[in-house]
Amino acid sequence: MHLLRLIELGKPLGRGLMGSVYPARVRPPEGAPVTGLPAEVAVRVLSSRFYGEAAFMSRFYADAVAARRLQHPNLVRVLDVAELSGRHCLAMELVHGLSLDKWVEKRGKLHEPKLAQIAVAVAEALKAALDQERLLHRAIRPQNIFVDHNGGNVRVGDIGLARAAMDGHGKPIPDRPVGDSHYTAPELTQGEKQGDCRGDIYALGATLYHLATGVKPFGEHHGDAALAAQREGRLKAPREFAPSLSDSFCQVLAKMLARKPADRYASYEPLIADLRALSEGGRPRAAAIEPGQTVLNLSKAASAAQKPSTAARSAIKAPERRGPAAVTATPAAEASVAAQPARKVHHHPSWMTTRMVIAAWLLVPVLIVACLIAWLYRDIRYVDLQYEQMMEEIGDNWSKSPNPSKEELASRLFAQASAYVRTNPSHTQGIVARYAAVAKRFPDTQAGISAAKEAERWRERR
């Protein structure tokens, strides 16, 4: 008997790249024993846009069945997978607590001892999945790691489910979710196959960076810009955001965030050993890495260059001498004063008037216009995505009114946008996009007109 056939769905908990997640109560049939059945579960309903792809669905079911066999205290258990009423559903343990992205959002960044504790728990869970079923996670990020309200009892969710977005050669399928690019290893963003655990080790390192600093890795960039910054740029040193982090922690993080898989930890065993050493106040043994081999900025020259030397600080702090003692000066000091060059009048160098520079200045307006167009397209696409999400969220209620009028549908979507405001009052961009989606689709309805006014009102709050 399938567990999924005994559930009643509640209101959605959230929506991810692969579908929506609902809480559900388990109601066994009358007269049946309840032994072994949980009272509550979480159910992921796979997005319908994947249903027509046989390879995707085959991998989804294969990994779900394998994940069902996993046993580890730090893994969210997969309980059942089945098709119900034309929808493909995955039942999991319902975890009470917070995902780590919500923890950081509500309580701020974590301190080093807690970071080491969480990292050990996640690494051991990933090692168990690899050892037991040869499963890789492929989507480690703060949203998929949960803790209870006291910050303990770490659980890793969605184990192995990202493989469904890979083709037969292990490469990402275009326009299919493979995780957040801010946490994805550089080689995987370029289409390479993830053959071992080193892609997940990078993702865990990027997650630890977020938890330690309170900001996403390369979070100032989006889309292709984030990928370019990851491949070519340097990630700000975590101690710029959290000065109390130790050299040892930053060294382990740098090893996890190596640009190339060969420069990362080769397996979970040495990583767990180094993380345990951190948690016990010791020093890591396998974390050696050259600064140029990691995306993390380990250079101390930049910070040292910004600080004045000891002599300079002494000169700044020394009070000006007055009286007879001030008249006496050594020959070396007189020579130093005499050697100081006179202040020069600034002249523009000749290269600033060359044709190449003039052409570069003419290109600036063109680049600004191109950036504005790209930004506008991004906003339009975001509005369309919000409309699709709202349509999916109210999809369960179509049976009540199979052919709703335009005004009725617009009113439902307006109500959905208003409900989003109540649950996410600080997410101004999402609020504006949802109201704008209703106004764009139904401009000649009363609900559409009201949505346009609400969108404009929230834009002014930005």
C-alpha positions as CSV (number, residue, x, y, z in Angstrom):
1,M,0.0,0.0,0.0
2,H,1.5,3.3,-1.1
3,L,1.9,5.9,1.7
4,L,1.0,8.6,-0.8
5,R,-2.5,7.2,-1.3
6,L,-3.3,7.8,2.4
7,I,-2.5,11.6,2.6
8,E,-4.4,14.9,2.5
9,L,-2.4,17.9,1.3
10,G,-2.3,21.1,3.2
11,K,-1.3,24.6,2.0
12,P,2.0,24.8,0.1
13,L,5.1,25.3,2.1
14,G,7.1,26.7,-0.8
15,R,8.0,26.3,-4.4
16,G,11.4,25.3,-5.8
17,L,12.9,24.6,-9.2
18,M,11.4,21.2,-9.5
19,G,7.9,21.8,-8.1
20,S,5.9,22.7,-5.0
21,V,6.2,21.2,-1.5
22,Y,3.1,20.6,0.7
23,P,2.6,19.4,4.2
24,A,0.3,16.5,4.4
25,R,-1.5,14.4,7.1
26,V,-1.5,10.7,6.8
27,R,-5.0,9.1,7.3
28,P,-4.9,5.3,7.2
29,P,-8.0,3.6,6.0
30,E,-10.6,2.5,8.6
31,G,-9.6,-0.6,10.4
32,A,-6.0,-0.5,9.2
33,P,-3.2,-0.5,11.8
34,V,-1.2,2.8,12.0
35,T,2.0,1.2,13.2
36,G,5.0,2.5,11.2
37,L,3.1,5.3,9.5
38,P,4.2,8.9,10.3
39,A,1.4,11.3,11.2
40,E,2.7,14.1,9.0
41,V,4.9,14.1,5.8
42,A,6.1,16.6,3.3
43,V,5.1,16.0,-0.3
44,R,6.9,17.4,-3.3
45,V,4.6,17.6,-6.4
46,L,6.8,17.6,-9.5
47,S,6.2,20.5,-11.9
48,S,4.0,19.5,-14.8
49,R,6.5,20.9,-17.3
50,F,8.7,17.8,-16.8
51,Y,6.0,15.2,-17.4
52,G,6.5,14.9,-21.2
53,E,10.2,14.1,-20.8
54,A,10.7,10.4,-20.5
55,A,14.5,10.5,-19.7
56,F,13.9,13.1,-17.0
57,M,11.0,11.2,-15.4
58,S,13.0,7.9,-15.5
59,R,16.0,9.5,-13.7
60,F,13.6,11.1,-11.2
61,Y,12.0,7.8,-10.2
62,A,15.3,5.9,-10.2
63,D,17.0,8.3,-7.8
64,A,13.9,8.6,-5.6
65,V,13.8,4.8,-5.2
66,A,17.5,4.7,-4.4
67,A,17.1,7.6,-1.9
68,R,14.3,5.7,-0.3
69,R,16.8,3.0,0.7
70,L,19.2,5.5,2.4
71,Q,19.6,5.4,6.2
72,H,21.4,8.2,8.0
73,P,20.4,10.5,10.9
74,N,21.4,13.6,9.0
75,L,19.4,12.8,5.8
76,V,15.8,13.7,5.3
77,R,14.2,10.3,4.6
78,V,12.4,9.7,1.3
79,L,9.3,7.6,2.2
80,D,7.4,7.0,-1.1
81,V,7.2,8.1,-4.8
82,A,4.2,7.5,-7.0
83,E,1.8,9.0,-9.6
84,L,-1.5,10.2,-8.1
85,S,-4.3,11.6,-10.2
86,G,-1.9,12.4,-13.0
87,R,0.6,14.1,-10.8
88,H,4.0,12.7,-9.8
89,C,4.6,13.0,-6.1
90,L,7.5,12.3,-3.7
91,A,6.8,11.9,0.1
92,M,9.5,12.8,2.6
93,E,9.9,13.3,6.3
94,L,8.4,16.6,7.4
95,V,11.3,18.4,9.1
96,H,10.3,20.9,11.8
97,G,12.7,23.8,11.9
98,L,14.4,26.2,9.5
99,S,16.3,25.9,6.3
100,L,19.8,27.5,6.7
101,D,19.0,30.3,4.3
102,K,16.0,31.3,6.6
103,W,18.2,30.9,9.7
104,V,20.8,33.4,8.3
105,E,18.0,35.7,7.1
106,K,16.3,35.8,10.6
107,R,19.3,35.3,13.0
108,G,22.4,36.4,11.1
109,K,25.6,34.6,10.2
110,L,26.8,31.6,12.2
111,H,30.0,31.5,14.3
112,E,32.9,29.1,13.5
113,P,32.1,26.3,16.1
114,K,28.6,26.0,14.8
115,L,29.8,26.1,11.2
116,A,32.2,23.3,11.8
117,Q,29.4,21.2,13.5
118,I,27.0,21.7,10.6
119,A,29.7,21.0,8.0
120,V,30.7,17.7,9.7
121,A,27.0,16.6,9.8
122,V,26.4,17.5,6.1
123,A,29.6,15.9,4.9
124,E,28.9,12.6,6.8
125,A,25.3,12.5,5.3
126,L,26.7,13.0,1.8
127,K,29.4,10.3,2.4
128,A,26.6,7.9,3.6
129,A,24.6,8.5,0.4
130,L,27.7,8.0,-1.7
131,D,28.7,4.8,0.1
132,Q,25.3,3.2,0.4
133,E,23.7,4.0,-3.0
134,R,26.4,5.8,-5.0
135,L,24.2,8.9,-4.9
136,L,25.5,12.4,-5.3
137,H,23.5,15.4,-4.2
138,R,24.2,17.9,-7.0
139,A,22.2,20.7,-5.4
140,I,23.8,21.4,-2.0
141,R,22.8,24.9,-0.8
142,P,21.4,26.5,2.3
143,Q,17.8,26.0,1.2
144,N,18.3,22.2,1.3
145,I,19.9,21.9,4.7
146,F,17.6,22.1,7.8
147,V,18.2,22.6,11.5
148,D,15.8,22.7,14.4
149,H,15.0,25.9,16.2
150,N,18.0,25.5,18.5
151,G,20.4,25.1,15.6
152,G,21.0,21.4,16.2
153,N,19.8,18.2,14.5
154,V,21.1,19.0,11.0
155,R,19.2,17.3,8.1
156,V,20.0,17.3,4.4
157,G,17.1,17.2,2.0
158,D,16.6,16.5,-1.8
159,I,19.4,14.0,-1.9
160,G,20.1,12.8,-5.5
161,L,17.0,14.5,-7.1
162,A,19.1,16.9,-9.2
163,R,20.3,14.1,-11.4
164,A,17.0,14.1,-13.3
165,A,18.1,17.4,-14.9
166,M,21.2,15.6,-16.5
167,D,21.3,14.0,-19.9
168,G,22.6,10.5,-20.6
169,H,26.2,11.8,-20.5
170,G,25.8,13.4,-17.1
171,K,25.7,17.0,-18.5
172,P,23.0,19.5,-17.6
173,I,20.0,19.7,-19.8
174,P,19.4,23.2,-21.1
175,D,16.7,25.2,-19.2
176,R,16.5,22.5,-16.5
177,P,17.3,23.0,-12.8
178,V,20.6,21.8,-11.6
179,G,20.9,24.1,-8.6
180,D,21.8,27.6,-7.8
181,S,24.8,28.8,-9.9
182,H,26.2,30.6,-6.8
183,Y,26.8,27.2,-5.2
184,T,27.7,25.2,-8.3
185,A,31.3,24.2,-9.0
186,P,32.9,26.1,-12.0
187,E,33.4,23.0,-14.1
188,L,29.7,22.1,-13.8
189,T,28.5,25.5,-14.9
190,Q,30.4,24.9,-18.1
191,G,28.6,21.6,-18.8
192,E,31.2,19.1,-17.5
193,K,30.0,15.8,-16.0
194,Q,30.0,15.4,-12.2
195,G,31.6,12.1,-11.7
196,D,32.5,12.1,-8.0
197,C,31.9,14.0,-4.8
198,R,34.1,17.0,-5.5
199,G,31.3,19.0,-7.1
200,D,29.3,18.5,-3.9
201,I,32.3,19.4,-1.8
202,Y,32.6,22.8,-3.7
203,A,28.8,23.4,-3.1
204,L,29.2,22.6,0.6
205,G,32.1,25.1,0.7
206,A,30.0,27.8,-1.0
207,T,27.2,27.1,1.5
208,L,29.6,27.5,4.4
209,Y,30.8,30.8,3.0
210,H,27.2,32.0,2.9
211,L,26.6,30.9,6.5
212,A,29.9,32.4,7.7
213,T,29.5,35.8,6.0
214,G,25.8,36.3,5.6
215,V,26.1,36.8,1.8
216,K,25.9,34.5,-1.2
217,P,29.2,33.7,-3.0
218,F,29.4,36.3,-5.8
219,G,26.0,37.4,-4.7
220,E,26.5,40.8,-6.2
221,H,26.2,39.2,-9.7
222,H,23.3,37.4,-11.4
223,G,23.0,34.8,-14.2
224,D,25.9,34.7,-16.6
225,A,27.7,37.5,-14.7
226,A,27.8,35.3,-11.6
227,L,29.3,32.5,-13.6
228,A,31.9,34.7,-15.2
229,A,32.8,36.1,-11.8
230,Q,33.2,32.6,-10.4
231,R,35.5,31.5,-13.3
232,E,37.6,34.6,-13.5
233,G,37.2,36.7,-10.4
234,R,38.2,36.4,-6.8
235,L,35.7,35.8,-4.0
236,K,36.1,38.3,-1.2
237,A,37.9,36.9,1.8
238,P,35.3,35.8,4.4
239,R,37.1,37.8,7.1
240,E,36.0,40.9,5.4
241,F,32.5,40.1,6.7
242,A,33.5,38.0,9.8
243,P,36.9,39.1,11.2
244,S,36.7,36.5,14.0
245,L,37.1,33.5,11.5
246,S,40.4,31.6,12.0
247,D,43.1,31.1,9.5
248,S,42.5,27.4,9.7
249,F,38.8,27.7,8.8
250,C,39.6,30.0,5.8
251,Q,42.2,27.5,4.6
252,V,39.7,24.6,4.7
253,L,37.2,26.8,2.9
254,A,39.7,27.7,0.2
255,K,40.5,24.0,-0.4
256,M,36.8,23.2,-0.8
257,L,36.4,26.1,-3.2
258,A,39.3,25.2,-5.5
259,R,38.7,26.2,-9.1
260,K,39.6,22.7,-10.4
261,P,38.3,19.4,-8.9
262,A,41.9,18.1,-8.7
263,D,42.8,20.8,-6.2
264,R,39.9,20.1,-3.9
265,Y,39.5,17.4,-1.2
266,A,39.5,14.1,-3.2
267,S,37.0,12.5,-0.9
268,Y,35.0,13.1,2.3
269,E,37.3,11.4,4.7
270,P,40.1,14.0,4.7
271,L,37.5,16.8,4.7
272,I,35.7,15.4,7.7
273,A,39.0,14.9,9.5
274,D,39.9,18.6,8.9
275,L,36.4,19.8,9.9
276,R,36.6,17.8,13.1
277,A,40.0,19.3,13.9
278,L,38.5,22.7,13.5
279,S,35.6,21.9,15.8
280,E,38.1,20.7,18.4
281,G,40.4,23.7,18.2
282,G,43.1,21.9,16.2
283,R,44.7,22.5,12.8
284,P,43.7,20.9,9.5
285,R,46.2,18.6,7.9
286,A,44.9,18.3,4.3
287,A,43.9,21.9,3.5
288,A,47.1,23.1,1.8
289,I,46.4,25.0,-1.4
290,E,48.0,27.8,-3.4
291,P,46.1,31.1,-3.5
292,G,45.8,31.0,-7.3
293,Q,44.1,27.6,-7.2
294,T,41.0,28.7,-5.4
295,V,38.2,31.2,-6.1
296,L,38.6,32.5,-2.5
297,N,40.8,35.5,-2.1
298,L,43.6,34.4,0.3
299,S,45.9,37.3,-0.4
300,K,47.0,39.3,2.6
301,A,48.9,41.8,0.6
302,A,45.8,43.8,-0.2
303,S,44.8,44.3,3.4
304,A,48.4,44.9,4.4
305,A,48.8,47.6,1.8
306,Q,45.8,49.5,3.2
307,K,47.4,49.7,6.6
308,P,50.2,52.2,7.3
309,S,53.5,50.9,8.4
310,T,54.7,51.1,12.0
311,A,57.0,54.0,11.2
312,A,54.1,55.8,9.4
313,R,51.7,55.2,12.3
314,S,54.4,56.6,14.7
315,A,54.8,59.6,12.6
316,I,51.0,60.2,12.5
317,K,50.6,59.8,16.2
318,A,53.8,61.7,17.2
319,P,52.9,65.2,18.5
320,E,54.6,68.2,16.9
321,R,57.6,69.3,18.9
322,R,57.9,72.8,20.0
323,G,60.5,74.8,21.8
324,P,64.3,74.5,21.5
325,A,64.3,70.8,20.9
326,A,62.3,71.3,17.8
327,V,65.1,73.4,16.2
328,T,67.7,70.7,16.4
329,A,67.6,68.3,13.4
330,T,70.0,65.6,12.2
331,P,71.7,65.9,8.8
332,A,69.8,62.8,7.6
333,A,66.5,64.4,8.5
334,E,67.5,67.7,6.7
335,A,68.5,65.6,3.6
336,S,65.2,63.8,3.7
337,V,63.3,67.1,3.8
338,A,65.4,68.5,1.0
339,A,64.9,65.4,-1.1
340,Q,61.1,65.8,-1.2
341,P,60.0,66.8,-4.8
342,A,58.1,69.9,-5.4
343,R,54.4,69.5,-6.1
344,K,53.7,69.1,-9.8
345,V,50.9,70.7,-11.7
346,H,48.6,68.0,-13.1
347,H,48.4,67.7,-16.9
348,H,46.3,65.2,-18.8
349,P,48.5,62.7,-20.6
350,S,48.5,62.8,-24.4
351,W,47.0,59.3,-24.7
352,M,43.7,60.6,-23.3
353,T,43.0,62.5,-26.5
354,T,43.7,59.6,-28.9
355,R,41.1,58.3,-31.3
356,M,40.9,55.0,-29.4
357,V,39.9,56.8,-26.2
358,I,37.4,59.0,-28.0
359,A,35.8,55.9,-29.6
360,A,35.7,54.2,-26.2
361,W,33.8,57.2,-24.7
362,L,31.3,57.1,-27.6
363,L,30.6,53.4,-26.8
364,V,29.6,54.2,-23.2
365,P,26.1,55.4,-24.1
366,V,25.6,52.3,-26.3
367,L,26.6,50.0,-23.4
368,I,24.3,51.9,-21.0
369,V,21.4,51.4,-23.4
370,A,22.3,47.7,-23.8
371,C,22.4,47.2,-20.1
372,L,19.0,48.9,-19.7
373,I,17.5,46.7,-22.3
374,A,18.9,43.6,-20.7
375,W,17.6,44.7,-17.3
376,L,14.2,45.4,-18.8
377,Y,14.0,42.0,-20.4
378,R,15.1,40.4,-17.0
379,D,12.2,42.2,-15.3
380,I,9.7,41.1,-18.0
381,R,10.8,37.5,-17.7
382,Y,10.6,37.7,-13.9
383,V,7.0,39.0,-14.2
384,D,6.2,36.0,-16.5
385,L,7.7,33.5,-14.1
386,Q,5.7,35.0,-11.2
387,Y,2.5,34.6,-13.3
388,E,3.3,30.9,-14.1
389,Q,4.0,30.3,-10.4
390,M,0.7,31.9,-9.3
391,M,-1.2,29.8,-11.9
392,E,0.4,26.6,-10.6
393,E,-0.4,27.6,-7.0
394,I,-4.1,27.9,-7.7
395,G,-4.1,24.9,-10.0
396,D,-5.5,22.6,-7.4
397,N,-8.8,24.6,-7.3
398,W,-9.7,24.3,-11.0
399,S,-12.2,21.5,-10.4
400,K,-14.5,24.0,-8.6
401,S,-14.8,26.1,-11.7
402,P,-13.5,24.5,-14.8
403,N,-14.1,27.5,-17.1
404,P,-13.6,30.6,-15.0
405,S,-14.3,34.0,-16.5
406,K,-11.5,36.5,-17.2
407,E,-12.6,38.6,-14.2
408,E,-12.8,35.6,-11.9
409,L,-9.3,34.3,-12.9
410,A,-7.9,37.8,-12.5
411,S,-9.5,38.1,-9.1
412,R,-8.0,34.8,-8.0
413,L,-4.5,35.8,-9.1
414,F,-4.9,39.2,-7.4
415,A,-5.8,37.4,-4.2
416,Q,-2.8,35.1,-4.6
417,A,-0.5,38.2,-5.0
418,S,-2.1,39.7,-1.8
419,A,-1.5,36.5,0.1
420,Y,2.2,36.7,-1.0
421,V,2.4,40.2,0.5
422,R,1.2,38.9,3.9
423,T,3.7,36.1,4.0
424,N,6.7,38.0,2.4
425,P,6.3,41.7,3.3
426,S,10.0,42.4,2.8
427,H,10.4,40.8,-0.7
428,T,9.5,44.0,-2.6
429,Q,10.7,42.7,-6.0
430,G,8.5,39.6,-5.8
431,I,5.5,41.6,-4.6
432,V,5.8,44.1,-7.5
433,A,6.3,41.3,-10.0
434,R,3.2,39.4,-8.9
435,Y,1.0,42.4,-9.1
436,A,2.5,43.4,-12.4
437,A,1.9,39.9,-13.7
438,V,-1.9,40.3,-13.0
439,A,-1.9,43.8,-14.5
440,K,-0.1,42.6,-17.6
441,R,-2.3,39.6,-18.3
442,F,-5.7,41.2,-17.4
443,P,-5.3,45.0,-18.0
444,D,-9.0,45.5,-18.8
445,T,-10.4,43.8,-15.6
446,Q,-11.1,45.5,-12.3
447,A,-8.6,43.2,-10.6
448,G,-6.0,44.0,-13.2
449,I,-6.5,47.7,-12.7
450,S,-6.2,47.3,-8.9
451,A,-3.1,45.1,-9.4
452,A,-1.4,47.9,-11.5
453,K,-2.0,50.4,-8.8
454,E,-0.6,48.1,-6.1
455,A,2.5,47.3,-8.3
456,E,3.1,51.1,-8.7
457,R,2.6,51.7,-4.9
458,W,5.2,48.9,-4.0
459,R,7.6,50.2,-6.6
460,E,7.7,53.5,-4.8
461,R,8.8,51.7,-1.6
462,R,12.0,50.4,-3.2
